[in-house]
Amino acid sequence: MIKKIITLTIILGISISVIGLFLFDYDSEEINSEETKTTVKEIIKADVIIPIKVSRPGCDIEDICYIPPNIVVEKGKSVTWLNEDSSFHSVTSGFYPEPSGLFDSGHLDPYQSYTLPFDEYGVYDYFCTLHPWMKAQVIVE
């Protein structure tokens, strides 16, 4: 009886090893190649978040299209926006439908960021060209 248990255990162990080789297809040259190295997503520290589901009207009612909707920064500091939505968005100076031309991120892909330095005092209104209900401000003191 003990011989049968040992034999079954060995067969089971070999079977699992063989299945693992087929599933993972390990090759020491592949493991060390540049193509198969795991890349770690860069963690971006953002000052303003474009949250999920703001591509639908309604975020403007609670003023949560950009979080925070109004950010105060010191002159010379930069602001970083991060698009956490699954839709494209923009950070464009001015008001819809007339951008002021001071800055424009272009279309930000999901999880793409945009950083802009503010070297002049003032209030900078901005909006999303794709979703005109999305608007906010940068206040430079």
N, C-alpha and C positions, 0 to 999 in steps of 0.2 A: 504494500500500500504506500509506504513512504517513497519507494522507487518511482511509482506512478506520479506522485505529487511533485517530486523533484523533476522528473521528465517533463511533465506538463508545464511547470514553472519555467524551465529552460526553453521549451518550445514557445511559450507565450512571450518570454523576453526577446527571443530572436525575432518573432513575428512583429512585435512592436518596433524593434530597431529597424527592420526592413521597411515597414510601413513609413516610419519616420524619414528614412532616406528618400523614399519616393515622394513624400509630401513636401519635404523641405529642400531636396536636391542639393545637398551641401557639397561644396567643392572648395578646398582651401584657397585656390587661386581666385575664385569668385568672391569669397568672403573679404579678401584684402583689396579687391579692385575698387576703383573710384566709383564705378557705376552702382555698386550695391551697398555702399556705405550709407548708413541711416543719417539723414539730415534732421537736425533739431530746428523746429520753427523758431524764428527770432521772436523774442518777446518785446513788444513795442509799448513804451510808456506813452500814453496819449493824454493830452489835456482835454480834448473834446472827443466824445464817442458819437458815432452815428449808429444808433441801436437797431436791433432787428425790427422788421415790419413797419418802418417809417416810410416805405415807398407807397403805402396806402394812405389816403387822406385820413386825418383824425389826430395825428400826433401834434398838430398845431393847436388843438383845443386845450391840451394839457401842457403845451410848450415843451415837448420832449422829443422834438425832431432831431435836435443836436443836444447832447448832454455834456456840460451845462449849456443852456441856451444863451447865456451872457457870461463871458469870461473876462476877468480883469487881469491884465498883465503889466509888468513894468516895461518901460521903454527899453528897447534893445533885446528883449526876450523873444523867444520863438514859441509858437503854438503848434502842436501836433494834433491832427485829426486822424481818427482811425475808423474806417468803415467796417462795422461788425455785422452789417446787414448782408443778405444774400443778393441784393440788387446793387446796381451801379448807382453812385451818387457823385455830387461835386461840391466843392467849396468855392463859391464864386462871389466876388465882391459886388455889392450893389443890391438892387431889388429886381424881382422878376417883373417884366420881361426885359429890363434895361440894365445889364451888368455895367459896373463903373469902370472896369478895365484895370483896376489896381492889382487884383490877383485872381487866379483861376487854377484850380487843381487839375482840371480836365476830369474825365470820368474815372472815378476811383473804383477799382475792382473790389469785390468782397475781401476783407482783411488787408487791404492796401491802406497805407497811411500817406499823409501829406503834411509837411512841416514848412512853416513860413515865419521868418523873423519880422518883428514889428519895430521899426526904428523911428517912428514918428508918433507923437501924441495924437489921440483922437478916438473917435468911435467908428468902427468899421462894420457896417452891415454886410451880411452875406446870405446866400441862399443856394439851393440845389437847382441846377438848370433842368434837371429831369423831373423834379418833383417840387413845383413852385410853392407849395404850402410849407416847405421846409425853409425856415429862416432863423437867423440868430445874429449875435453881435460879438465882436472883440472890442474891449475898451482898453486903450493903452494909456496908462497914467505915468 
